[in-house]
Amino acid sequence: MIELKGVRKSFGSQVVLNGVNLEIPTGQITAIIGPSGEGKSVLLKHMIGLLRPDRGQVFVDGEDISLLGRGALNRVREKFGMLFQNAALFDSLTVFENVAFPLQEKTKLSDDEIARRVRDALLHVGLAGVDAKYPDQLSGGMKKRVGLARALLMDPRIILFDEPTTGLDPVICRAIHQMIKETHARFGYTAVVVSHEIPEIFDIADRVAVLYRGSIIEAGTPQEIQSSGDPMVRQFISGSLEGPIHLI
């Protein structure tokens, strides 16, 4: 579904991505892990075309999006949904209005059809009956669920999860991971999850890629990564690897 070939990205003199090669298989959950500040979120932004590589190629469905103009790129982005770290909800809108927003902006559906789809999406993420609440009335985990409901509403083929459990306690983290696993099984989207949750992320991922010092140093099944002989991978999984700090 997504393939990165030799992707390099620098900000000033600081190299963040240094020749990344990575394949994201269609219909699977791929986790990207690695020390903080290694550019995992920057990598996600290349996948959806929010950033263009200095060098290299980014393919989505076989199309090199690094060469596309704005109109063509917007067409490719319609394949994507995204769940941000903070869920990116509008504080002045209710839960219903937040979830309905993309349908109101991008479709000509009737109000009744939009309402039906919003209620169905909230039901799928376990939030039936919270339509009238505002974001400041929700817990952190509930906000993430609302964000996912909004992402699912446009029936995306790909959903990018940018550290979806940041700032949540372990119980809520497990609930969010379970929600990702259940909605993935139901809707069959291709998922890319940036995560620091080790070893919990191994329970939901089909494949795991380790980003370290700007490169993917290993990729494979969770079992292959957990049994890796690479000393950097083993140190990171055990919590003893200290990565460089990138101020971006």
PyRosetta script that sets phi, psi and omega in degrees:
from pyrosetta import init, pose_from_sequence

init()
pose = pose_from_sequence("MIELKGVRKSFGSQVVLNGVNLEIPTGQITAIIGPSGEGKSVLLKHMIGLLRPDRGQVFVDGEDISLLGRGALNRVREKFGMLFQNAALFDSLTVFENVAFPLQEKTKLSDDEIARRVRDALLHVGLAGVDAKYPDQLSGGMKKRVGLARALLMDPRIILFDEPTTGLDPVICRAIHQMIKETHARFGYTAVVVSHEIPEIFDIADRVAVLYRGSIIEAGTPQEIQSSGDPMVRQFISGSLEGPIHLI")
pose.set_psi(1, -45.1)
pose.set_omega(1, 177.9)
pose.set_phi(2, -130.0)
pose.set_psi(2, 138.4)
pose.set_omega(2, 176.0)
pose.set_phi(3, -140.6)
pose.set_psi(3, 129.8)
pose.set_omega(3, 175.6)
pose.set_phi(4, -110.4)
pose.set_psi(4, 131.8)
pose.set_omega(4, -178.7)
pose.set_phi(5, -125.3)
pose.set_psi(5, 112.4)
pose.set_omega(5, 174.4)
pose.set_phi(6, 58.8)
pose.set_psi(6, 36.1)
pose.set_omega(6, -174.2)
pose.set_phi(7, -75.5)
pose.set_psi(7, 123.7)
pose.set_omega(7, 176.1)
pose.set_phi(8, -119.9)
pose.set_psi(8, 140.2)
pose.set_omega(8, 176.2)
pose.set_phi(9, -147.7)
pose.set_psi(9, 128.7)
pose.set_omega(9, 177.2)
pose.set_phi(10, -124.3)
pose.set_psi(10, 150.7)
pose.set_omega(10, 170.9)
pose.set_phi(11, -119.6)
pose.set_psi(11, 104.3)
pose.set_omega(11, -171.4)
pose.set_phi(12, 66.1)
pose.set_psi(12, -128.8)
pose.set_omega(12, -179.3)
pose.set_phi(13, -88.8)
pose.set_psi(13, -1.7)
pose.set_omega(13, -174.8)
pose.set_phi(14, -94.3)
pose.set_psi(14, 116.3)
pose.set_omega(14, 177.4)
pose.set_phi(15, -83.0)
pose.set_psi(15, 121.3)
pose.set_omega(15, -178.8)
pose.set_phi(16, -102.4)
pose.set_psi(16, -48.1)
pose.set_omega(16, 175.2)
pose.set_phi(17, -113.6)
pose.set_psi(17, 127.2)
pose.set_omega(17, -170.0)
pose.set_phi(18, -124.7)
pose.set_psi(18, 67.1)
pose.set_omega(18, 178.3)
pose.set_phi(19, 83.7)
pose.set_psi(19, 50.7)
pose.set_omega(19, -178.1)
pose.set_phi(20, -74.6)
pose.set_psi(20, 128.3)
pose.set_omega(20, 171.7)
pose.set_phi(21, -119.8)
pose.set_psi(21, 123.3)
pose.set_omega(21, -175.3)
pose.set_phi(22, -157.7)
pose.set_psi(22, 136.7)
pose.set_omega(22, 173.5)
pose.set_phi(23, -113.2)
pose.set_psi(23, 132.6)
pose.set_omega(23, 176.7)
pose.set_phi(24, -108.4)
pose.set_psi(24, 106.4)
pose.set_omega(24, -175.8)
pose.set_phi(25, -67.7)
pose.set_psi(25, 144.4)
pose.set_omega(25, 178.5)
pose.set_phi(26, -62.9)
pose.set_psi(26, 133.8)
pose.set_omega(26, 172.3)
pose.set_phi(27, 76.7)
pose.set_psi(27, 8.2)
pose.set_omega(27, 179.9)
pose.set_phi(28, -113.8)
pose.set_psi(28, 166.7)
pose.set_omega(28, 173.1)
pose.set_phi(29, -99.6)
pose.set_psi(29, 116.0)
pose.set_omega(29, 177.2)
pose.set_phi(30, -109.1)
pose.set_psi(30, 125.4)
pose.set_omega(30, 177.2)
pose.set_phi(31, -100.6)
pose.set_psi(31, 137.3)
pose.set_omega(31, 173.5)
pose.set_phi(32, -111.6)
pose.set_psi(32, 118.1)
pose.set_omega(32, -177.0)
pose.set_phi(33, -122.0)
pose.set_psi(33, 168.7)
pose.set_omega(33, 179.3)
pose.set_phi(34, 152.2)
pose.set_psi(34, 167.0)
pose.set_omega(34, -178.6)
pose.set_phi(35, -58.8)
pose.set_psi(35, 158.5)
pose.set_omega(35, 177.9)
pose.set_phi(36, -61.9)
pose.set_psi(36, 145.9)
pose.set_omega(36, 176.3)
pose.set_phi(37, 79.3)
pose.set_psi(37, 14.2)
pose.set_omega(37, -177.2)
pose.set_phi(38, -91.2)
pose.set_psi(38, -3.1)
pose.set_omega(38, 177.3)
pose.set_phi(39, 97.1)
pose.set_psi(39, 21.4)
pose.set_omega(39, -179.0)
pose.set_phi(40, -64.8)
pose.set_psi(40, -41.8)
pose.set_omega(40, 177.9)
pose.set_phi(41, -68.1)
pose.set_psi(41, -34.7)
pose.set_omega(41, 175.5)
pose.set_phi(42, -61.7)
pose.set_psi(42, -39.0)
pose.set_omega(42, 178.4)
pose.set_phi(43, -62.3)
pose.set_psi(43, -43.6)
pose.set_omega(43, 177.6)
pose.set_phi(44, -59.7)
pose.set_psi(44, -42.0)
pose.set_omega(44, -178.0)
pose.set_phi(45, -64.4)
pose.set_psi(45, -28.5)
pose.set_omega(45, 174.3)
pose.set_phi(46, -70.8)
pose.set_psi(46, -35.2)
pose.set_omega(46, -178.4)
pose.set_phi(47, -64.5)
pose.set_psi(47, -32.7)
pose.set_omega(47, -177.2)
pose.set_phi(48, -101.7)
pose.set_psi(48, 1.5)
pose.set_omega(48, 175.6)
pose.set_phi(49, 81.3)
pose.set_psi(49, 15.9)
pose.set_omega(49, 175.0)
pose.set_phi(50, -75.0)
pose.set_psi(50, -24.7)
pose.set_omega(50, 172.0)
pose.set_phi(51, -127.5)
pose.set_psi(51, 147.3)
pose.set_omega(51, 175.2)
pose.set_phi(52, -107.4)
pose.set_psi(52, 141.5)
pose.set_omega(52, -179.9)
pose.set_phi(53, -69.9)
pose.set_psi(53, 149.0)
pose.set_omega(53, 171.1)
pose.set_phi(54, -67.6)
pose.set_psi(54, -37.1)
pose.set_omega(54, 174.9)
pose.set_phi(55, -144.9)
pose.set_psi(55, 159.9)
pose.set_omega(55, 177.1)
pose.set_phi(56, 98.2)
pose.set_psi(56, -178.7)
pose.set_omega(56, -174.3)
pose.set_phi(57, -133.5)
pose.set_psi(57, 147.6)
pose.set_omega(57, 175.8)
pose.set_phi(58, -126.1)
pose.set_psi(58, 113.8)
pose.set_omega(58, -178.6)
pose.set_phi(59, -104.3)
pose.set_psi(59, 132.5)
pose.set_omega(59, 171.4)
pose.set_phi(60, -122.7)
pose.set_psi(60, 118.0)
pose.set_omega(60, -176.5)
pose.set_phi(61, 55.2)
pose.set_psi(61, 37.2)
pose.set_omega(61, 177.0)
pose.set_phi(62, 83.3)
pose.set_psi(62, 0.2)
pose.set_omega(62, -177.7)
pose.set_phi(63, -107.3)
pose.set_psi(63, 128.6)
pose.set_omega(63, -179.9)
pose.set_phi(64, -77.6)
pose.set_psi(64, 101.8)
pose.set_omega(64, -174.2)
pose.set_phi(65, -76.9)
pose.set_psi(65, -13.3)
pose.set_omega(65, 179.0)
pose.set_phi(66, -70.2)
pose.set_psi(66, -11.8)
pose.set_omega(66, -179.7)
pose.set_phi(67, -102.4)
pose.set_psi(67, -3.9)
pose.set_omega(67, -170.7)
pose.set_phi(68, -84.4)
pose.set_psi(68, 147.7)
pose.set_omega(68, 170.6)
pose.set_phi(69, -78.6)
pose.set_psi(69, 178.1)
pose.set_omega(69, -172.8)
pose.set_phi(70, -61.2)
pose.set_psi(70, -44.3)
pose.set_omega(70, -177.9)
pose.set_phi(71, -62.8)
pose.set_psi(71, -47.4)
pose.set_omega(71, 179.8)
pose.set_phi(72, -66.5)
pose.set_psi(72, -35.8)
pose.set_omega(72, 179.2)
pose.set_phi(73, -67.0)
pose.set_psi(73, -39.3)
pose.set_omega(73, 176.8)
pose.set_phi(74, -62.4)
pose.set_psi(74, -34.9)
pose.set_omega(74, 176.7)
pose.set_phi(75, -63.9)
pose.set_psi(75, -42.3)
pose.set_omega(75, 178.5)
pose.set_phi(76, -65.6)
pose.set_psi(76, -38.7)
pose.set_omega(76, -178.0)
pose.set_phi(77, -64.3)
pose.set_psi(77, -19.3)
pose.set_omega(77, 177.5)
pose.set_phi(78, -65.5)
pose.set_psi(78, -16.2)
pose.set_omega(78, 177.1)
pose.set_phi(79, -78.8)
pose.set_psi(79, -12.6)
pose.set_omega(79, -170.8)
pose.set_phi(80, -105.8)
pose.set_psi(80, 147.9)
pose.set_omega(80, 160.2)
pose.set_phi(81, -122.2)
pose.set_psi(81, 158.7)
pose.set_omega(81, -179.0)
pose.set_phi(82, -143.8)
pose.set_psi(82, 135.4)
pose.set_omega(82, 173.6)
pose.set_phi(83, -112.0)
pose.set_psi(83, 112.5)
pose.set_omega(83, -176.6)
pose.set_phi(84, -82.8)
pose.set_psi(84, 166.5)
pose.set_omega(84, -179.3)
pose.set_phi(85, -55.5)
pose.set_psi(85, -42.8)
pose.set_omega(85, -176.0)
pose.set_phi(86, -99.4)
pose.set_psi(86, 11.0)
pose.set_omega(86, -179.0)
pose.set_phi(87, 72.1)
pose.set_psi(87, -18.5)
pose.set_omega(87, 174.1)
pose.set_phi(88, 53.9)
pose.set_psi(88, 46.8)
pose.set_omega(88, 177.2)
pose.set_phi(89, -87.7)
pose.set_psi(89, 153.1)
pose.set_omega(89, 175.3)
pose.set_phi(90, -84.5)
pose.set_psi(90, 116.6)
pose.set_omega(90, -175.0)
pose.set_phi(91, -62.2)
pose.set_psi(91, -29.4)
pose.set_omega(91, -175.8)
pose.set_phi(92, -85.0)
pose.set_psi(92, -3.9)
pose.set_omega(92, -179.4)
pose.set_phi(93, -108.4)
pose.set_psi(93, 148.6)
pose.set_omega(93, 174.8)
pose.set_phi(94, -69.8)
pose.set_psi(94, 170.7)
pose.set_omega(94, 175.3)
pose.set_phi(95, -56.4)
pose.set_psi(95, -46.9)
pose.set_omega(95, -179.9)
pose.set_phi(96, -57.7)
pose.set_psi(96, -47.5)
pose.set_omega(96, -177.1)
pose.set_phi(97, -66.1)
pose.set_psi(97, -36.9)
pose.set_omega(97, 177.0)
pose.set_phi(98, -62.2)
pose.set_psi(98, -47.0)
pose.set_omega(98, -176.9)
pose.set_phi(99, -70.8)
pose.set_psi(99, -35.8)
pose.set_omega(99, -177.6)
pose.set_phi(100, -74.3)
pose.set_psi(100, -19.3)
pose.set_omega(100, -170.4)
pose.set_phi(101, -50.6)
pose.set_psi(101, -50.7)
pose.set_omega(101, -178.1)
pose.set_phi(102, -64.1)
pose.set_psi(102, -33.8)
pose.set_omega(102, 178.2)
pose.set_phi(103, -68.3)
pose.set_psi(103, -39.1)
pose.set_omega(103, 179.6)
pose.set_phi(104, -68.6)
pose.set_psi(104, -34.1)
pose.set_omega(104, -177.2)
pose.set_phi(105, -80.4)
pose.set_psi(105, -33.6)
pose.set_omega(105, -167.7)
pose.set_phi(106, -115.1)
pose.set_psi(106, -3.8)
pose.set_omega(106, -178.8)
pose.set_phi(107, -131.2)
pose.set_psi(107, 171.1)
pose.set_omega(107, 175.8)
pose.set_phi(108, -113.9)
pose.set_psi(108, 29.2)
pose.set_omega(108, -179.8)
pose.set_phi(109, -66.7)
pose.set_psi(109, 152.9)
pose.set_omega(109, 176.8)
pose.set_phi(110, -70.0)
pose.set_psi(110, 159.7)
pose.set_omega(110, 178.3)
pose.set_phi(111, -59.0)
pose.set_psi(111, -38.8)
pose.set_omega(111, -179.7)
pose.set_phi(112, -64.6)
pose.set_psi(112, -41.4)
pose.set_omega(112, -179.5)
pose.set_phi(113, -69.3)
pose.set_psi(113, -39.5)
pose.set_omega(113, 176.5)
pose.set_phi(114, -61.7)
pose.set_psi(114, -44.4)
pose.set_omega(114, -179.9)
pose.set_phi(115, -61.0)
pose.set_psi(115, -40.6)
pose.set_omega(115, 179.7)
pose.set_phi(116, -63.9)
pose.set_psi(116, -44.1)
pose.set_omega(116, -178.3)
pose.set_phi(117, -67.5)
pose.set_psi(117, -38.0)
pose.set_omega(117, 178.7)
pose.set_phi(118, -64.0)
pose.set_psi(118, -45.7)
pose.set_omega(118, 179.7)
pose.set_phi(119, -62.7)
pose.set_psi(119, -39.6)
pose.set_omega(119, 178.0)
pose.set_phi(120, -63.7)
pose.set_psi(120, -43.3)
pose.set_omega(120, -179.0)
pose.set_phi(121, -63.3)
pose.set_psi(121, -43.3)
pose.set_omega(121, 178.4)
pose.set_phi(122, -65.1)
pose.set_psi(122, -36.6)
pose.set_omega(122, 177.5)
pose.set_phi(123, -63.1)
pose.set_psi(123, -40.3)
pose.set_omega(123, -178.1)
pose.set_phi(124, -63.5)
pose.set_psi(124, -27.2)
pose.set_omega(124, -179.6)
pose.set_phi(125, -104.6)
pose.set_psi(125, 15.5)
pose.set_omega(125, 173.8)
pose.set_phi(126, 74.1)
pose.set_psi(126, 31.8)
pose.set_omega(126, -177.5)
pose.set_phi(127, -126.1)
pose.set_psi(127, 34.5)
pose.set_omega(127, 176.2)
pose.set_phi(128, -62.2)
pose.set_psi(128, 136.6)
pose.set_omega(128, 174.6)
pose.set_phi(129, 91.3)
pose.set_psi(129, 6.4)
pose.set_omega(129, 179.3)
pose.set_phi(130, -109.7)
pose.set_psi(130, 15.5)
pose.set_omega(130, -173.7)
pose.set_phi(131, -51.6)
pose.set_psi(131, -40.0)
pose.set_omega(131, -170.8)
pose.set_phi(132, -88.6)
pose.set_psi(132, -4.5)
pose.set_omega(132, -179.1)
pose.set_phi(133, -76.1)
pose.set_psi(133, 158.0)
pose.set_omega(133, 175.4)
pose.set_phi(134, -103.8)
pose.set_psi(134, 156.8)
pose.set_omega(134, -177.4)
pose.set_phi(135, -51.9)
pose.set_psi(135, -36.4)
pose.set_omega(135, -178.3)
pose.set_phi(136, -72.8)
pose.set_psi(136, -3.7)
pose.set_omega(136, 174.9)
pose.set_phi(137, -98.2)
pose.set_psi(137, 2.9)
pose.set_omega(137, -175.6)
pose.set_phi(138, -109.0)
pose.set_psi(138, 151.9)
pose.set_omega(138, 171.6)
pose.set_phi(139, -74.9)
pose.set_psi(139, 167.6)
pose.set_omega(139, 178.5)
pose.set_phi(140, -58.8)
pose.set_psi(140, -41.7)
pose.set_omega(140, 179.8)
pose.set_phi(141, -66.5)
pose.set_psi(141, -36.9)
pose.set_omega(141, 178.5)
pose.set_phi(142, -67.3)
pose.set_psi(142, -37.4)
pose.set_omega(142, 177.4)
pose.set_phi(143, -61.2)
pose.set_psi(143, -41.4)
pose.set_omega(143, 178.7)
pose.set_phi(144, -63.2)
pose.set_psi(144, -37.3)
pose.set_omega(144, 178.9)
pose.set_phi(145, -66.5)
pose.set_psi(145, -40.0)
pose.set_omega(145, 176.8)
pose.set_phi(146, -63.1)
pose.set_psi(146, -43.1)
pose.set_omega(146, 177.9)
pose.set_phi(147, -59.4)
pose.set_psi(147, -39.7)
pose.set_omega(147, 179.0)
pose.set_phi(148, -69.8)
pose.set_psi(148, -40.2)
pose.set_omega(148, 177.1)
pose.set_phi(149, -57.4)
pose.set_psi(149, -43.3)
pose.set_omega(149, 178.9)
pose.set_phi(150, -64.5)
pose.set_psi(150, -40.3)
pose.set_omega(150, 179.5)
pose.set_phi(151, -65.3)
pose.set_psi(151, -38.3)
pose.set_omega(151, -177.2)
pose.set_phi(152, -71.5)
pose.set_psi(152, -23.4)
pose.set_omega(152, -169.6)
pose.set_phi(153, -61.8)
pose.set_psi(153, -31.8)
pose.set_omega(153, -178.7)
pose.set_phi(154, -90.0)
pose.set_psi(154, 10.6)
pose.set_omega(154, 178.0)
pose.set_phi(155, 52.4)
pose.set_psi(155, 55.6)
pose.set_omega(155, -176.7)
pose.set_phi(156, -72.0)
pose.set_psi(156, 152.1)
pose.set_omega(156, 175.1)
pose.set_phi(157, -83.4)
pose.set_psi(157, -22.0)
pose.set_omega(157, -177.3)
pose.set_phi(158, -134.3)
pose.set_psi(158, 135.4)
pose.set_omega(158, 170.9)
pose.set_phi(159, -124.9)
pose.set_psi(159, 129.3)
pose.set_omega(159, 176.9)
pose.set_phi(160, -100.9)
pose.set_psi(160, 127.2)
pose.set_omega(160, 179.8)
pose.set_phi(161, -111.9)
pose.set_psi(161, 110.3)
pose.set_omega(161, -178.2)
pose.set_phi(162, -95.4)
pose.set_psi(162, 95.7)
pose.set_omega(162, -179.2)
pose.set_phi(163, 47.8)
pose.set_psi(163, 63.5)
pose.set_omega(163, -172.4)
pose.set_phi(164, -67.9)
pose.set_psi(164, -12.2)
pose.set_omega(164, -178.0)
pose.set_phi(165, -112.2)
pose.set_psi(165, 11.0)
pose.set_omega(165, 179.5)
pose.set_phi(166, -58.3)
pose.set_psi(166, 130.5)
pose.set_omega(166, 175.9)
pose.set_phi(167, 80.4)
pose.set_psi(167, 5.3)
pose.set_omega(167, -178.6)
pose.set_phi(168, -103.6)
pose.set_psi(168, 151.1)
pose.set_omega(168, 179.7)
pose.set_phi(169, -75.0)
pose.set_psi(169, 164.4)
pose.set_omega(169, -173.3)
pose.set_phi(170, -56.6)
pose.set_psi(170, -36.5)
pose.set_omega(170, -179.6)
pose.set_phi(171, -65.4)
pose.set_psi(171, -45.6)
pose.set_omega(171, 180.0)
pose.set_phi(172, -68.6)
pose.set_psi(172, -35.6)
pose.set_omega(172, 175.7)
pose.set_phi(173, -56.4)
pose.set_psi(173, -46.9)
pose.set_omega(173, 179.8)
pose.set_phi(174, -63.1)
pose.set_psi(174, -37.9)
pose.set_omega(174, 179.5)
pose.set_phi(175, -65.2)
pose.set_psi(175, -40.0)
pose.set_omega(175, 179.0)
pose.set_phi(176, -67.1)
pose.set_psi(176, -42.7)
pose.set_omega(176, 176.8)
pose.set_phi(177, -60.0)
pose.set_psi(177, -43.1)
pose.set_omega(177, 179.4)
pose.set_phi(178, -63.5)
pose.set_psi(178, -39.2)
pose.set_omega(178, 178.5)
pose.set_phi(179, -62.3)
pose.set_psi(179, -42.7)
pose.set_omega(179, 177.8)
pose.set_phi(180, -60.8)
pose.set_psi(180, -45.3)
pose.set_omega(180, -178.4)
pose.set_phi(181, -63.0)
pose.set_psi(181, -42.9)
pose.set_omega(181, -177.4)
pose.set_phi(182, -70.2)
pose.set_psi(182, -43.3)
pose.set_omega(182, -179.7)
pose.set_phi(183, -70.1)
pose.set_psi(183, -32.3)
pose.set_omega(183, 175.9)
pose.set_phi(184, -63.8)
pose.set_psi(184, -43.9)
pose.set_omega(184, 178.9)
pose.set_phi(185, -63.9)
pose.set_psi(185, -35.3)
pose.set_omega(185, -177.7)
pose.set_phi(186, -75.9)
pose.set_psi(186, -42.7)
pose.set_omega(186, -171.0)
pose.set_phi(187, -103.8)
pose.set_psi(187, -18.4)
pose.set_omega(187, 173.7)
pose.set_phi(188, 71.9)
pose.set_psi(188, 22.3)
pose.set_omega(188, 179.3)
pose.set_phi(189, -74.0)
pose.set_psi(189, 161.7)
pose.set_omega(189, 171.0)
pose.set_phi(190, -84.9)
pose.set_psi(190, 128.4)
pose.set_omega(190, -175.9)
pose.set_phi(191, -117.9)
pose.set_psi(191, 139.2)
pose.set_omega(191, 171.0)
pose.set_phi(192, -124.1)
pose.set_psi(192, 120.7)
pose.set_omega(192, -175.1)
pose.set_phi(193, -119.7)
pose.set_psi(193, 115.3)
pose.set_omega(193, 170.5)
pose.set_phi(194, -84.5)
pose.set_psi(194, 127.1)
pose.set_omega(194, -173.0)
pose.set_phi(195, -148.5)
pose.set_psi(195, 150.0)
pose.set_omega(195, 169.9)
pose.set_phi(196, -108.7)
pose.set_psi(196, 0.9)
pose.set_omega(196, -172.4)
pose.set_phi(197, -81.9)
pose.set_psi(197, 93.3)
pose.set_omega(197, 178.6)
pose.set_phi(198, -111.0)
pose.set_psi(198, 130.1)
pose.set_omega(198, 5.3)
pose.set_phi(199, -95.2)
pose.set_psi(199, 7.3)
pose.set_omega(199, -171.4)
pose.set_phi(200, -57.7)
pose.set_psi(200, -35.8)
pose.set_omega(200, -176.8)
pose.set_phi(201, -63.1)
pose.set_psi(201, -25.4)
pose.set_omega(201, 179.8)
pose.set_phi(202, -64.9)
pose.set_psi(202, -21.1)
pose.set_omega(202, -178.0)
pose.set_phi(203, -74.8)
pose.set_psi(203, -21.5)
pose.set_omega(203, -177.7)
pose.set_phi(204, -113.8)
pose.set_psi(204, -15.8)
pose.set_omega(204, -174.4)
pose.set_phi(205, -83.6)
pose.set_psi(205, 142.8)
pose.set_omega(205, 169.9)
pose.set_phi(206, -85.6)
pose.set_psi(206, -35.1)
pose.set_omega(206, 178.0)
pose.set_phi(207, -137.9)
pose.set_psi(207, 153.0)
pose.set_omega(207, -179.3)
pose.set_phi(208, -133.4)
pose.set_psi(208, 134.6)
pose.set_omega(208, 175.5)
pose.set_phi(209, -120.9)
pose.set_psi(209, 137.3)
pose.set_omega(209, -177.5)
pose.set_phi(210, -107.3)
pose.set_psi(210, 118.4)
pose.set_omega(210, 178.7)
pose.set_phi(211, -100.3)
pose.set_psi(211, 123.5)
pose.set_omega(211, -179.3)
pose.set_phi(212, -145.4)
pose.set_psi(212, 125.9)
pose.set_omega(212, 179.8)
pose.set_phi(213, 51.6)
pose.set_psi(213, 43.3)
pose.set_omega(213, 171.4)
pose.set_phi(214, 85.1)
pose.set_psi(214, 1.9)
pose.set_omega(214, -178.2)
pose.set_phi(215, -133.7)
pose.set_psi(215, 154.8)
pose.set_omega(215, 170.9)
pose.set_phi(216, -81.9)
pose.set_psi(216, 110.3)
pose.set_omega(216, -175.5)
pose.set_phi(217, -89.4)
pose.set_psi(217, -17.3)
pose.set_omega(217, 175.4)
pose.set_phi(218, -164.7)
pose.set_psi(218, 144.7)
pose.set_omega(218, 175.9)
pose.set_phi(219, -144.2)
pose.set_psi(219, 141.4)
pose.set_omega(219, -179.5)
pose.set_phi(220, 175.6)
pose.set_psi(220, -167.2)
pose.set_omega(220, 176.3)
pose.set_phi(221, -69.9)
pose.set_psi(221, 161.7)
pose.set_omega(221, 175.8)
pose.set_phi(222, -54.6)
pose.set_psi(222, -37.9)
pose.set_omega(222, -179.9)
pose.set_phi(223, -65.4)
pose.set_psi(223, -40.8)
pose.set_omega(223, 179.5)
pose.set_phi(224, -66.0)
pose.set_psi(224, -40.0)
pose.set_omega(224, 179.3)
pose.set_phi(225, -67.9)
pose.set_psi(225, -41.3)
pose.set_omega(225, -178.4)
pose.set_phi(226, -68.2)
pose.set_psi(226, -25.6)
pose.set_omega(226, 179.0)
pose.set_phi(227, -103.5)
pose.set_psi(227, 15.5)
pose.set_omega(227, -176.5)
pose.set_phi(228, -59.8)
pose.set_psi(228, 145.1)
pose.set_omega(228, 174.0)
pose.set_phi(229, -93.5)
pose.set_psi(229, -2.6)
pose.set_omega(229, 179.6)
pose.set_phi(230, -70.8)
pose.set_psi(230, 123.0)
pose.set_omega(230, -175.7)
pose.set_phi(231, -62.7)
pose.set_psi(231, -33.6)
pose.set_omega(231, 178.0)
pose.set_phi(232, -65.4)
pose.set_psi(232, -44.1)
pose.set_omega(232, 179.2)
pose.set_phi(233, -63.0)
pose.set_psi(233, -44.6)
pose.set_omega(233, -178.0)
pose.set_phi(234, -64.9)
pose.set_psi(234, -39.8)
pose.set_omega(234, 178.6)
pose.set_phi(235, -65.5)
pose.set_psi(235, -39.8)
pose.set_omega(235, -179.8)
pose.set_phi(236, -65.7)
pose.set_psi(236, -45.0)
pose.set_omega(236, -178.6)
pose.set_phi(237, -63.4)
pose.set_psi(237, -34.7)
pose.set_omega(237, -179.4)
pose.set_phi(238, -81.1)
pose.set_psi(238, -8.5)
pose.set_omega(238, 178.6)
pose.set_phi(239, 86.9)
pose.set_psi(239, 13.2)
pose.set_omega(239, -176.8)
pose.set_phi(240, -106.4)
pose.set_psi(240, 2.7)
pose.set_omega(240, -178.5)
pose.set_phi(241, -94.4)
pose.set_psi(241, 124.1)
pose.set_omega(241, 176.6)
pose.set_phi(242, -101.7)
pose.set_psi(242, 116.6)
pose.set_omega(242, 179.8)
pose.set_phi(243, -87.7)
pose.set_psi(243, 162.2)
pose.set_omega(243, 176.3)
pose.set_phi(244, -66.8)
pose.set_psi(244, 151.5)
pose.set_omega(244, 179.9)
pose.set_phi(245, -97.2)
pose.set_psi(245, 119.8)
pose.set_omega(245, 178.5)
pose.set_phi(246, -104.2)
pose.set_psi(246, 121.4)
pose.set_omega(246, -176.9)
pose.set_phi(247, -90.0)
pose.set_psi(247, 77.8)
pose.set_omega(247, 179.4)
pose.set_phi(248, -130.6)
pose.dump_pdb("model.pdb")
